[in-house]
Amino acid sequence: MALAIKLAKQGHYTTSPNPRVGCVIVKSGQIIGQGAHLKAGTPHAEVHALREAGEQARGATAYVTLEPCSHFGRTPPCAQALIDNGLAKVIAANVDPNPQVAGRGLDMLAAAGIETAYGLLANEAEQLNQGFLKLMRTQMPYVRCKLAASLDGQTAMASGESQWITSPEARKDVQRLRAQSCAVLTGADSVLMDGAKMTVRHQELGSLASDYPAEVLRQPVRVVIDGQQRLTPDLPMFESPHPVILLRTKVENEQDWPHFVSQVAIKEHDGKIDLAAALAYLGTLGLNDILLESGQRLAGAFIEQNLVDELILYQAPKLMGVDGKGLCAMPSITKLKQAKALNIRDVTMVGTDLKVTAQFANS
């Protein structure tokens, strides 16, 4: 199963919105077939593994990171392929919460006389598909909030200057975060003040650039919270012809927007765009992994409303003083027990910066 998980990671930047899945087929203690799902609409991991195993698959055991599908989508059901090839046993790490599957794949296999089991390395396999699994379970996407700050927690000078606090290596790492996300979400302030384009800059991907040519790498959908309709078509954001969704309180047709820009009206809450409703809408589009890259106000609003699952903080070895802009703007608290609690999952060095990955305790 560990090898199946490793294989699934091959689709880290390409399978979205489909889950990342790996499969290994074993017979008499020997690996006879292996495969990974690499892109939506292409063969699933089980099919690749079965093709490699050939006739030897009969009587073998398949290890797969996610329950085999039981329905016809863009491709035929993998559970049927495993049955047709005479597998004796199928072990899944995770049960697929997709309502079209949800245990039916394992049931289908069992009904055909195939021994089934699940739960092996389940936690490790779940890390592959946090967005897919959360969307299927809750109809809400998995949100990662990326922040960059000095050691004393400042994200910008009082003037707004912030380029660049972190090292080139950290900024390249952010490009990888974008590349693995279904969508990058930001606010109108970042687009207006920073000239943000929110695209994946292929030349900054380092070793990934050779593994994933620009024509293969999928650009994330760019989503902008623009509740006051401040954005205009002449901004740098709209120079790049990749899809943009403007989330607004109302759709305006007075300006000539490029064909790749769509406007969507989202209901209001307390005079502002309802952020939970915005995420729910993105979920209906199948955008299950969202990278939030914004200023302190929008980041703080998402965190305050418990809409962020994971925080990724790049901390530079600099001190910027008390007059800078803080990490995120959140209401003041009077008691320590009111503080937002996180569980640190990883701490590593990226260039000269510290990268801290943490999940909110309530996620």
DOZALUM-599794 format. One record per residue (C-alpha): residue in one letter; x, y, z. Coordinates in pm, whole numbers, plus 50000, padded with zeros to 5 digits. Layout:
BEGIN
AXYZ...
END
This chain:
BEGIN
M500005000050000A502915023350069L503975019149706A500425026049588I500455058549786K503795067849630L502385060849282A499315082149353K501575111949417Q502525111549047G499165128248982H499725155149244Y499615183548990T497405168748719T494425148248841S492285176248984P489335176049029N489655138149031P491285121249331R494905109649323V494915071849320G497595044949301C497225007349258V499624978049303I498784941949212V500644914249397K500764876649338S502834851149528G504684879349700Q505714895849373I504514928749223I503004920648882G501314953648801Q501194989648916G499705022248801A498425056848889H495605079048775L497205109248610K494425130548460A490635132848454G489195113548161T492215090548131P492445054448261H492275049748636A495085034748843E493495000148852V493294998648472H496985007248432A497924980848690L495714954348528R497204961048186E500694956048326A499694924448513G497944908548216E496824872348261Q498764870048588A496094891748755R493814861448800G493944851249166A496084881249266T495594908349531A495144945149444Y496164972949682V494455005749591T494525038949777L490825046649715E487865023249681P487415012749314C484605031649141S481375013149065H479745037348822F480175048448464G481755083048444R484245093948181T485635058648213P484035024648291P483845012448654C487124999148791A485344974549021Q484014956448714A487484955948557L488874939448870I486064913648861D486564906448490N490274900448547G489674875148822L491244892449123A491014872249444K491324901049692V491124939049688I492394960649974A491484997749974A493075023750199N490055047050194V486375041850120D485265066649853P482695091050004N481495100949655P477715094549668Q478065075649339V480415051049511A480245052349894G480955015549957R479245002749644G482574994849480L483594971649764D480074957049777M480204950049404L483504931849445A482244911749742A479094901649553A481364887449282G483164865949539I486234888049578E487584891949931T487674928750033A489184949650311Y489804986350378G491645009150620L495254999450552L497375031450577A494105050850570N495495082650729E498435084150489A496175078550189E493725105050307Q496475131350286L496535125849909N492985138049860Q492025162050136G490115184449897F488265156749715L487325138750035K486155170050216L484035181449921M482375147449894R481685146350269T480615182350332Q480055198949991M482715224250093P486255226749951Y489455222550151V491015256950206R494725263250256C495645298350365K499145309050260L500785337150457A504265352050450A505675372250737S508765384150918L509865367851243D507905394251432G504745386151240Q504605415050993T503335408650640A504055443250499M505395477350587A502925503650704S503105517950350G501965484450209E505395475050069S505835437250088Q508015426949792W509835407149896I509775395750258T510535359250182S513315342949980P513175332849611E513015296349722A509905303049931R508245320949641K509015291249415D507415268549673V504265289749654Q504175283249279R504025246149358L501155252349599R499295270549324A500005242849074Q498455216249299S495335237049373C492065237349183A491715274649245V493625304049390L491415327849587T492275363949662G490645397249731A490185428549522D492815447049730S495565422949621V494595426849257L494395464749278M497365472349505D499815444449419G498965438849053A498465402149140K497905378148850M497685346349061T498935323548784V501495295648813R504795309948691H506205279548516Q509765292848509E509765293548891L508775257248943G512355244848960S512685207548896L508925204448847A509165224948529S510865196348343D508455170348480Y505395191048392P505805211748072A503805243948056E501335228847809V500665199548047L500505218048378R496995229548461Q496615265848566P494305269948867V491075289248832R491605324248969V488855336049203V488545371649332I486265384149610D485125417649470G482055426849669Q482215463849582Q482705458549206R486035477149207L487925456648948T488175467548586P489225448248271D492465468248227L494195453548536P497215429748507M495045401048639F493215400248307E496275400148081S496655362548124P493925342947940H493255317648214P489805315048377V488845341348634I485725341148850L484695374249005L482535368849311R480405399949354T477215411049524K475705417349181V476675411648819E477455442948616N477385444148237E478675479448182Q482265468848108D483655447147830W485175417648012P487415391847839H485745358847748F487625339948022V486145361748299S482835352348458Q480905371848718V478845354448984A476495371049231I476945357849586K474525366249866E475545391450130H476055387350503D476405418250722G476875439750412K479705418550269I479945387950048D478965356950243L482285338250243A480745304650331A478305308350042A481225317449814L483075285449907A479925264849867Y479505278849515L483095269949426G482385234949553T479525231249305L482095237049030G484205208049158L486925231449286N487845210749589D491335224149676I491445261849732L494615281849800L493785314449977E496385341349902S495145374750027G495745404350251Q495315404150626R491645414350626L490325387050397A492595360650551G491405370950895A487755369450790F488115334050655I489955322550968E487515339751204Q484585322151033N486315288051061L486535284650683V490255276450668D491425240550711E495175245150686L497595273850741I500905275650555L503205302550694Y506525312550540Q508505331450803A511525351750694P514535359150920K513745396250937L512415420251200M510155447951066G509045466451379V505695474451531D504355497251258G503995470450989K500865451450892G500095420851101L499535385350990C495755385950975A493105410351091M490835393451343P488645406651625S490395412351957I489985385752222T489975390552599K490805355152710L493485331152593K490935303052559Q489335322952277A492455319652063K492255298851745A494045266051812L496135248151550N498035215451529I501465219051369R501935191951105D505285201250958V508155225651003T510865227850739M513375252050591V512715265950244G515715286050138T516435309350429D512825308850548L510885287250789K507805269950647V505195260150903T502205238850804A499395236351058Q495795224951061F493085242051260A491955220851551N488325223951445S488915211851086
END
